[in-house]
Amino acid sequence: MRKFAVFLIALITATLACSLTPDGPNTSQVDSISEEMISTAASATITALSSQEEAQEDTLEPQATDTAVPQATDAPVPDCQPLHPGPQAISLPAGVALASATNQEMVSFYDLQANLMGTKTLSGIPYLNFNQIHLAGGYTAGFADLPVVYHAMTNGNELLRLNINNSTADLGSSPSFVVLTGAEAQPFIAYSLNSTGPNGWISYLYASEPSMVNQTPPLITRDEGDGYAVFPLAVHYSGGSAQGIWYTETLEGIGNINFAPHRGLFYYNLLDSSVTSYLPSGAVFAGLSPDQTWAAYHQGTGDVPGQAKGTITVKNLVTCEEMTMTFAQPDSLGGWVEFSPDNQYVSWLETFGPSPMDSEWRVRVSKTTGMTLVDAELDSLTSLTGGAAPEWIAFQMKWVDNHLLGLTLKPAGASDSVVVLWAPDPAQPLDPVLGANQSVVLANGRLIGLLYP
């Protein structure tokens, strides 16, 4: 356990110390993190994981005696239940993937200094989005060798495809496709499909290496007749193999909403085929951290199925520590929660208005301790777009660094959206000489993925 603790402290320290490359925007303070924060994060996580390890491994050894057989006692029960499978080791992104504004099948890749690294054409993809593609490797072996798995439609058929070395291969059919995800920069994917039955939707969860698509049976078949489908979120990958699948449930066939109608948080263990619930079906699921140790949720379904109303709660799944954030209005809806890689920050979107299509948008950024950093109406963030008021924001924001938030905005009067990198914490500006809350426009397009080394 001591060796593990030393390793974990080193891992946390290394992760928090990661930064943008020296050629990027001034990072002298972007990556500064205090020793106190590192110590606190390491101590809390080690304490919780130690408790869990002791509960899993401690057993009573019978002791020899001449008088009486010792009485068995219960092993200590960890304070936080259920046990967590362990944090996902992560690296910081080295670039981003953008949907092209001029070619709906082309993905452009930029490093974090706004340099174009290359492009790939994903033939047949119906819509470039986070949940339609998976970057199944890093780019260090060469950009041409970067494998991209994606959902495609051709001649009325749905299928999964692989683009590598500027060529495309069909992996297998994917009828009634729902969502695709995978292990960070690894050739392992998880996806879900639907079919119809007497009770309504039948939902299937699959997970495999790309080469095994259509060759493995579904891990889960859900036929409850309530309209909900399995929605994979992330793959827990360790020691060179997939360990489990994090997933939620999503309400299929519902439209005219601004936030995904997700409920519950579950973990499918690939080692023993067990399923563990970390958030009940009565909880609105709103986000999972990159290291898979924090989740965002709202207790209760509210007035609209799967919509967080009035508050959002972030929960450490290892320690069970929670913090509830209050929305700008009691009747505001919110979601699309994103955690920074070091779990120090959390961002989300809110809307308030008479209808989903007639609502005012707000951008929120807080620390996971509850301290508010940004609470601003969308059209007030003129500094992010060079003076023009943003009139539209893409749902998916992504932290590209411990202190840099990537978001897609469309300035008023512009013909195309732009991807902006923003330092929302005044204590961690892009350039300390220029002041706080700085941003830089990376490129035209829409943010759809993160590129890893």
Buried (B, 14 or more C-beta within 10 A) or exposed (E): EEEEBEEBBEBBBEBBBBBBEEEBBBBEBBBBBEEEEBEEBBEBBBBBBBBBBEBEEEEEEEEEEEEEEEEEEEEEEBEBEEBBBBBBEBBBBBBBBBBBBEEEBBBBBBBBBBEEBBBBBBEBBBEBBBBBBBBBBBBEEEEEEBBBBBBBBEEEEBBBBBBBEEEBEBBBEBEBBBBBBBBBBBBBBBBBBBEEEEEBBBBBBBBBBBEBBEEEEBBBEBBEEEBBBBBBBBBBBBEEEBBBBBBBBBBBEEEEBBBBBBBBBBBBBBEEEEEBEBBEBEBBBBBBBBBBBBBBBBBEBBEBBBBBBBBBBBBBBBBEBEBEBEBBBEEBBBBBBBBBBBBBBBBBBBBBBEEBEEBBBBBBBBBBEEEEBBBBBBEEBEEBBEEBBBBEBBEBBBBBBBBBBBBBBBBEEBEEBBBBBBBBBEEBBBBBEEEBBBBBBBBBBBBBBBBBE
